[in-house]
Amino acid sequence: MIEVAYFDDLKKNIQIYFGKKGPVADHKPGIIHDLSKPRNIGMFFCVESKAELDEVRKLVRYIRSNEGKVTALVFSHEPEKVDVITDKSIFYFDLNDFTLFGRMKNYLQETFDKEDFELMISFIDQPDPFCYKLVSEVKAGFKVGPDNPGLNKIYDLTLKFDPGEKGYRKFYDQVRHYLSVLKIKTR
């Protein structure tokens, strides 16, 4: 008798295989006002553990208390939820939100179509084609992410990021510092 876990792993591998196929769209900057004081901030995370999700929660609370509107898009490659999400600023999705062939289900696609951030910060520290494709599909006026050779065309600005050494909060503070120094705005 073949175990159910085998079929779950097979489904996951098929979803990831097809989900990362296709072109990753180059980012074209959109309308931004003043990135030292963005109107709405989006963040993108690929998490594997409850500890990572807890760090996302802390960062969301910190930003909300200091900046205002923030939304964290949190993706997990696992079909089971990493933890229960009660914060409305955290939008959690996983492989259950994709078809067998790696396409977003309608409600997830509608969420991606509806959101439009002035500033999007990606915290993807590993070269993960599936997550990069997802970040490329998020609408944002300006995108910042970790420096990963060959995968930087989806960002307007890249910075060095070592999550083990610095953590999400440190990277966020680094991004905000550079945006304030660069004084990027439109009129």
C-alpha positions as CSV (number, residue, x, y, z in Angstrom):
1,M,0.0,0.0,0.0
2,I,1.4,3.4,-1.0
3,E,1.4,5.9,1.7
4,V,-0.6,9.2,1.5
5,A,2.6,11.1,2.4
6,Y,4.1,10.0,-0.9
7,F,1.2,11.5,-2.9
8,D,1.4,14.7,-0.8
9,D,5.1,15.0,-1.6
10,L,4.4,14.2,-5.3
11,K,1.7,16.9,-5.4
12,K,4.0,19.4,-3.7
13,N,6.8,18.7,-6.2
14,I,4.5,19.0,-9.2
15,Q,3.1,22.3,-7.9
16,I,6.5,23.8,-7.3
17,Y,7.8,22.5,-10.6
18,F,5.0,24.1,-12.6
19,G,4.7,27.2,-10.3
20,K,8.2,28.3,-11.0
21,K,7.9,27.9,-14.8
22,G,7.3,30.8,-17.0
23,P,8.9,34.2,-17.2
24,V,9.6,36.2,-14.1
25,A,8.4,39.7,-14.9
26,D,10.9,42.5,-14.8
27,H,9.7,45.2,-12.4
28,K,8.8,48.6,-13.8
29,P,8.5,51.3,-11.1
30,G,5.1,52.7,-10.5
31,I,3.7,55.8,-8.9
32,I,5.4,56.7,-5.7
33,H,5.1,59.8,-3.6
34,D,7.8,59.8,-0.9
35,L,9.5,56.5,0.0
36,S,10.8,58.0,3.3
37,K,7.1,58.0,4.3
38,P,5.3,55.4,2.2
39,R,1.5,55.4,2.3
40,N,1.3,51.6,2.4
41,I,4.0,49.0,2.9
42,G,3.9,45.5,1.6
43,M,6.3,42.8,2.7
44,F,6.9,39.3,1.2
45,F,8.1,36.3,3.2
46,C,8.7,32.6,2.4
47,V,8.6,30.9,5.8
48,E,9.2,27.3,6.9
49,S,8.7,27.5,10.6
50,K,6.7,29.0,13.4
51,A,9.8,30.8,14.6
52,E,10.0,32.6,11.3
53,L,6.3,33.5,11.4
54,D,6.8,34.8,14.9
55,E,9.5,37.1,13.7
56,V,7.2,38.3,10.9
57,R,4.5,39.1,13.6
58,K,7.0,41.1,15.6
59,L,8.0,43.1,12.5
60,V,4.4,43.8,11.5
61,R,3.6,45.1,15.0
62,Y,6.7,47.3,15.0
63,I,5.9,48.8,11.6
64,R,2.2,49.3,12.4
65,S,3.1,51.2,15.5
66,N,5.7,53.4,13.7
67,E,4.6,53.7,10.1
68,G,0.9,52.8,9.8
69,K,-0.5,50.6,7.1
70,V,1.4,47.4,6.5
71,T,0.5,44.1,4.9
72,A,2.7,41.0,5.1
73,L,2.3,38.4,2.4
74,V,3.5,35.2,3.9
75,F,4.0,32.1,1.8
76,S,4.9,28.6,2.9
77,H,5.9,25.7,0.6
78,E,4.2,23.3,3.1
79,P,0.6,22.3,2.5
80,E,-0.1,22.5,6.3
81,K,-0.3,25.9,8.1
82,V,2.8,26.8,10.1
83,D,0.6,28.4,12.8
84,V,-2.8,30.1,13.3
85,I,-2.9,33.6,11.9
86,T,-5.1,36.2,13.8
87,D,-3.5,39.4,12.7
88,K,-5.4,40.9,9.7
89,S,-2.2,42.5,8.5
90,I,-0.7,39.1,7.7
91,F,-2.0,37.3,4.6
92,Y,-0.8,33.7,4.8
93,F,-1.0,31.4,1.9
94,D,0.5,28.0,1.0
95,L,0.4,25.3,-1.6
96,N,-3.2,24.6,-0.9
97,D,-3.9,28.0,-2.6
98,F,-2.5,26.7,-5.9
99,T,-3.8,24.2,-8.4
100,L,-1.9,21.0,-9.1
101,F,-0.2,22.8,-12.0
102,G,1.1,25.7,-9.8
103,R,-1.5,28.3,-10.8
104,M,-3.0,30.6,-8.2
105,K,-6.6,29.7,-7.3
106,N,-9.1,32.5,-8.1
107,Y,-9.3,34.0,-4.6
108,L,-5.6,34.2,-4.3
109,Q,-5.3,35.7,-7.7
110,E,-7.9,38.3,-6.8
111,T,-6.0,39.2,-3.6
112,F,-2.8,39.7,-5.7
113,D,-4.8,41.8,-8.2
114,K,-6.4,43.9,-5.5
115,E,-3.2,44.8,-3.6
116,D,-1.1,47.7,-4.9
117,F,1.7,48.8,-2.6
118,E,3.7,52.0,-2.7
119,L,6.7,50.1,-1.2
120,M,7.2,46.3,-1.3
121,I,10.0,44.8,0.7
122,S,11.0,41.2,-0.1
123,F,12.7,39.1,2.6
124,I,13.5,36.1,0.4
125,D,17.1,35.3,1.3
126,Q,17.4,32.0,-0.6
127,P,17.3,31.7,-4.4
128,D,13.8,30.2,-4.6
129,P,12.3,30.6,-8.2
130,F,8.8,29.9,-7.0
131,C,8.9,32.7,-4.4
132,Y,10.6,35.1,-6.8
133,K,7.9,34.5,-9.4
134,L,5.3,35.3,-6.7
135,V,7.1,38.5,-5.7
136,S,7.3,39.6,-9.4
137,E,3.5,39.3,-9.5
138,V,2.9,41.6,-6.6
139,K,2.0,45.1,-7.7
140,A,4.1,47.8,-6.1
141,G,5.5,51.2,-7.1
142,F,8.9,50.4,-5.7
143,K,10.4,47.0,-4.8
144,V,13.3,46.4,-2.5
145,G,14.9,43.0,-1.8
146,P,18.0,41.0,-0.9
147,D,20.8,40.9,-3.3
148,N,20.8,37.6,-5.2
149,P,22.9,37.4,-8.4
150,G,20.8,36.8,-11.4
151,L,17.4,37.4,-9.7
152,N,17.6,41.2,-9.1
153,K,15.5,42.3,-12.1
154,I,12.3,42.2,-10.0
155,Y,13.6,44.8,-7.6
156,D,14.4,48.5,-8.0
157,L,16.9,48.4,-5.1
158,T,18.8,45.4,-3.6
159,L,20.7,45.3,-0.4
160,K,22.8,42.6,1.4
161,F,20.7,40.5,3.7
162,D,21.8,37.7,6.1
163,P,18.8,36.6,8.1
164,G,20.7,34.4,10.5
165,E,23.0,37.3,11.4
166,K,20.7,40.3,11.3
167,G,17.0,39.1,11.1
168,Y,14.0,40.7,9.5
169,R,13.9,43.8,11.7
170,K,17.5,44.6,10.9
171,F,16.9,44.3,7.2
172,Y,13.8,46.4,7.4
173,D,15.7,49.1,9.3
174,Q,18.5,49.0,6.7
175,V,15.9,49.4,3.9
176,R,14.2,52.4,5.6
177,H,17.6,54.0,6.2
178,Y,18.7,53.8,2.6
179,L,15.3,55.0,1.3
180,S,15.5,58.0,3.6
181,V,19.1,58.8,2.4
182,L,18.2,58.4,-1.3
183,K,15.1,60.6,-0.9
184,I,13.2,58.9,-3.7
185,K,10.0,60.8,-4.5
186,T,7.8,61.9,-7.3
187,R,5.8,65.1,-7.6
